[in-house]
């Protein structure tokens, strides 16, 4: 069981052309209950943890429209230092890298792909681990200190407001909580349907069906694209 408060603010300033430098400030106050006695020295498992983090972001963004790009690239590099109160754990560091690319094959077809990497250093709270941002399994299945995953999506708008997608991807974790998913490639694949509710911003409502390994499957209902 996990409950708490998360507050985050991000400020960015254009450096030149399509490059941006930013500052992120994040505060979390979380209570976690695992329901059993578990010991893992790489993770802070205390029931109550507060954390204040400050980080720097460097972004490159050439997307034609961030909410639903038909073309362009997006690169995000982020590093954050987070302290922990109400615990004996030392501060920990977080590092993220993300690259997304969008290619318009024709007026009604877009091919999109992304690569994500995450690394943590120190004894980190269980709720702030690296994860696999793929579809087809619960987001808490693979918690780790390092993760990398990639996915691609083919998007076809077959009507003015309606569209379909097919997607697939895979990822791996290292330094996993209780060694769950260690040294294993996790697949993800599925299909979805889209309905555009705001044409001026290309805002879609999406319904996706995804599968993964060991018979895992999931449905997703959300606004905007997965990436």
JOKALIN-V374049 format. One record per residue. N is the residue number from 1. SS is DSSP state (H for helix, E for strand, - for the rest). PHI is phi in radians with two decimals (999 if undefined). D_FIRST is the distance of its C-alpha to the first C-alpha in whole Angstrom. Layout:
N,SS,PHI,D_FIRST ; N,SS,PHI,D_FIRST
This chain:
1,-,999,0 ; 2,E,-2.34,4 ; 3,E,-2.61,7 ; 4,E,2.85,10 ; 5,E,-2.20,14 ; 6,E,-2.25,16 ; 7,E,-2.19,20 ; 8,E,-2.48,22 ; 9,E,-2.29,26 ; 10,E,-2.34,28 ; 11,E,-2.20,32 ; 12,E,-2.30,34 ; 13,E,-2.35,38 ; 14,E,-1.20,41 ; 15,E,-1.53,42 ; 16,E,-2.88,45 ; 17,-,0.84,45 ; 18,-,-1.90,42 ; 19,E,-1.72,40 ; 20,E,-2.36,38 ; 21,E,-2.00,36 ; 22,E,-2.43,33 ; 23,E,-2.20,31 ; 24,E,-2.07,27 ; 25,E,-2.14,25 ; 26,E,-2.38,22 ; 27,E,-2.18,20 ; 28,E,-2.32,16 ; 29,E,-2.32,14 ; 30,E,-2.24,10 ; 31,E,-1.97,8 ; 32,E,-2.29,6 ; 33,-,-2.28,5 ; 34,-,-1.55,6 ; 35,-,1.36,8 ; 36,-,-2.78,11 ; 37,-,-1.47,14 ; 38,-,-2.22,14 ; 39,-,-2.12,17 ; 40,-,-2.59,18 ; 41,-,-1.16,20 ; 42,-,-1.45,20 ; 43,E,-2.26,16 ; 44,E,-1.51,15 ; 45,-,-1.90,12 ; 46,-,-1.08,13 ; 47,-,-1.20,10 ; 48,E,-2.28,12 ; 49,E,-2.42,14 ; 50,E,-2.01,16 ; 51,E,-2.53,18 ; 52,E,-2.09,22 ; 53,E,-2.17,23 ; 54,E,-2.29,26 ; 55,E,-2.54,28 ; 56,E,-1.96,31 ; 57,E,-2.19,31 ; 58,E,-2.19,34 ; 59,E,-2.17,35 ; 60,E,-2.20,37 ; 61,E,-2.43,37 ; 62,-,-2.05,40 ; 63,-,-1.14,38 ; 64,-,-1.29,40 ; 65,-,-2.76,37 ; 66,-,-1.00,34 ; 67,-,-1.22,32 ; 68,-,-2.86,34 ; 69,-,-1.22,36 ; 70,-,-1.82,39 ; 71,-,-2.87,41 ; 72,E,2.00,40 ; 73,E,-2.30,38 ; 74,E,-2.46,35 ; 75,E,-2.12,34 ; 76,E,-2.27,31 ; 77,E,-2.10,31 ; 78,E,-2.49,29 ; 79,E,-2.32,28 ; 80,E,-2.42,26 ; 81,E,-1.92,26 ; 82,E,-2.20,23 ; 83,E,-1.63,23 ; 84,E,-2.23,20 ; 85,E,-1.80,20 ; 86,-,1.03,19 ; 87,-,-2.76,19 ; 88,-,-1.64,22 ; 89,-,-1.29,21 ; 90,-,-1.33,24 ; 91,-,-1.02,24 ; 92,E,-2.32,23 ; 93,E,-2.08,25 ; 94,E,-2.21,24 ; 95,E,-2.33,26 ; 96,E,-2.33,26 ; 97,E,-2.47,29 ; 98,E,-2.49,29 ; 99,E,-2.32,33 ; 100,E,-2.22,33 ; 101,E,-2.42,36 ; 102,E,-2.26,38 ; 103,E,-2.33,41 ; 104,E,-1.46,43 ; 105,E,-1.41,45 ; 106,E,-2.83,47 ; 107,-,-0.99,46 ; 108,-,-1.91,44 ; 109,E,-2.30,42 ; 110,E,-2.31,39 ; 111,E,-1.92,38 ; 112,E,-2.19,35 ; 113,E,-2.59,33 ; 114,E,-2.59,31 ; 115,E,-2.27,30 ; 116,E,-2.22,27 ; 117,E,-2.37,27 ; 118,E,-2.49,24 ; 119,E,-2.54,24 ; 120,E,-2.22,23 ; 121,E,-2.27,25 ; 122,-,2.00,23 ; 123,-,-1.52,20 ; 124,E,-1.74,18 ; 125,E,-1.10,14 ; 126,H,-1.10,12 ; 127,H,-1.43,11 ; 128,H,-2.10,15 ; 129,-,-1.48,16 ; 130,E,-1.33,19 ; 131,-,-2.37,18 ; 132,-,-1.77,20 ; 133,-,-1.47,21 ; 134,-,-1.85,22 ; 135,-,-1.77,22 ; 136,-,2.02,21 ; 137,-,-2.75,18 ; 138,-,-1.06,14 ; 139,-,-1.13,14 ; 140,-,-1.70,12 ; 141,-,-1.24,14 ; 142,-,-2.24,16 ; 143,-,-1.92,15 ; 144,E,-2.72,18 ; 145,E,-1.64,21 ; 146,E,-2.54,23 ; 147,E,-2.62,23 ; 148,E,-2.58,26 ; 149,E,-2.66,26 ; 150,E,-2.45,29 ; 151,E,-2.63,30 ; 152,E,-2.35,32 ; 153,E,-2.51,33 ; 154,E,-1.80,36 ; 155,E,-2.02,36 ; 156,E,-2.20,39 ; 157,-,-1.65,40 ; 158,-,-1.56,42 ; 159,-,-2.54,43 ; 160,-,-0.91,43 ; 161,-,-2.01,40 ; 162,E,-1.87,38 ; 163,E,-2.62,37 ; 164,E,-2.31,36 ; 165,E,-2.39,34 ; 166,E,-2.30,33 ; 167,E,-2.47,31 ; 168,E,-2.81,30 ; 169,E,-2.99,29 ; 170,E,-2.79,28 ; 171,E,-2.72,26 ; 172,E,-2.43,25 ; 173,E,-2.18,23 ; 174,E,-2.42,24 ; 175,E,1.16,22 ; 176,E,-1.32,19 ; 177,H,-1.08,16 ; 178,H,0.98,18 ; 179,H,1.07,20 ; 180,-,-1.30,19 ; 181,-,1.45,21 ; 182,E,-1.16,24 ; 183,-,0.96,27 ; 184,-,-2.51,27 ; 185,-,-1.58,27 ; 186,E,-1.76,25 ; 187,E,-1.57,27 ; 188,E,-2.67,26 ; 189,E,-2.76,28 ; 190,E,3.03,29 ; 191,E,-2.40,31 ; 192,E,-2.75,30 ; 193,E,-2.25,32 ; 194,E,-2.23,33 ; 195,E,-2.34,34 ; 196,E,-1.44,35 ; 197,E,-1.68,35 ; 198,E,-2.47,36 ; 199,H,-1.14,39 ; 200,H,-1.08,40 ; 201,H,-1.95,37 ; 202,-,0.98,36 ; 203,E,-1.41,33 ; 204,E,-1.89,32 ; 205,E,-1.64,29 ; 206,E,-2.12,28 ; 207,E,-2.18,27 ; 208,E,-2.10,26 ; 209,E,-2.05,26 ; 210,E,-2.30,25 ; 211,E,-2.22,25 ; 212,-,-2.44,24 ; 213,H,-1.42,25 ; 214,H,0.99,24 ; 215,H,1.33,25 ; 216,-,-1.15,21 ; 217,E,-2.65,22 ; 218,E,-2.75,21 ; 219,E,-1.90,22 ; 220,E,-2.29,22 ; 221,E,-2.17,23 ; 222,E,-2.71,23 ; 223,E,-1.88,26 ; 224,-,1.32,28 ; 225,-,-1.30,28 ; 226,-,-1.14,26 ; 227,-,-2.79,28
